[in-house]
Amino acid sequence: MNSIHDMGGMHGFGKIPYEENEPVFHAPWEGRVYAMAMYTPKGVPGGFRYMIEKMEPATYLASSYYEKWMHARTQGLIESGDISQAELDEKIAYFRENAEARPPVVNDPERVAKALKAMYKTLPPDPAQPDPPKFKVGDAIRAKNMHPIGHTRLPRYCRGKQGVVDFVYDYWWVDDTPPAGEEHAIEPLYRIKFEAQTLWGEEAEPNQVLYIDMFESYLEV
């Protein structure tokens, strides 16, 4: 992920707005998009986050949070062949021409109960531990200067930068987009401490640090 979608540490976007007493959803359609994303029984080819990161940069910057979710869900259904672009365009055109029209409502208590059960299910158990961690607390490491094509949790601004292992978590599934036909890898997860001036240069505030959770495959000595 090397395009505008990796916005961490970038200048020119102003302060993050803070909304006091912010609601869960600002409009009913956001709640419906959330339900679509969570409970459509069909995966998104390449992964949900990667589909968002494939958005055209100007469209990405102009889209709200749930507009990006809607894009990922609809484009995922198109790529999987469940709907066509023509069908989606036809529906969009219909609702633009019929602003008062409402989508059909399906009352299915059994489906609602199933969704609620899935929403509040417990987290899966920790995955099996394939290999012991390579690093320990206090080890000096460097974030790899890697540029994968798919989604990655390795921020661009820390690639190639020196840090120190601050904490060793348990093992977890790597969130990066796996190669075609492969499952997500399982690796040790670390909390890495970076000095702000290491990341941002002399212009960074003194005595500031940044902690980033990083998978083992992101790190080298």
Order of alpha helices (4+ residues) and beta strands (2+ residues): alpha-alpha-alpha-alpha-alpha-alpha-beta-beta-beta-alpha-beta-beta
